[in-house]
């Protein structure tokens, strides 16, 4: 698990208002590509990471996501209320014993990674849809759409989003979409559209949602809208992720939404084989 934090100079220059609840104003995302055949040992090694944060009482939280499509990746997503808090988090990581424990864990974890990459993203409320419906403690899966816009086409993207969300409202489609603009760590122009889900059943409902959307927008307008995306975006990709509670470090309030998921009880261990054989002889 690698972590890169923005320097305090950038934090001071780019303060954003804090959000009392989800969504976070700033995301620090580390993407780890796991070696083939190393998924189990990688996960076992990374379970030390949230324990290190708990022991140090780290002030911020991280949710871990396992990819269910695309490359074999684990995303560690830190949420911060502002860039000022990003700098504060970096200061905590520089303190012992957190720094030493983290460096040791990172060295062990590095043996099981192909590569890792860090990026920073800021919340775009103007491109989001019903963010108030997102409940982090109940989220089990997410789709993350990665859209890279062509230079100078942000206004076109915003106009398209407004038209799309208007049709979704008309069709009474109520689900959250959280939009983030990536500002560091990748080439310019990348936007992330995150759809949290409590169950994969949501994907079963996708065809019906599409039909309702087409009906609200009109078939001709919908076709023109789809064709227009080629003029706005250079690439579009959607990936599916599962929340990994074992590698996450969440607030008590978040975990209390579903303690059986976030704090599962250890399974009962079977009786030792010798003891089982002994019982059979009586």
Order of alpha helices (4+ residues) and beta strands (2+ residues): alpha-beta-alpha-beta-beta-alpha-alpha-beta-beta-alpha-beta-beta-alpha-alpha-alpha-beta-alpha-alpha-alpha
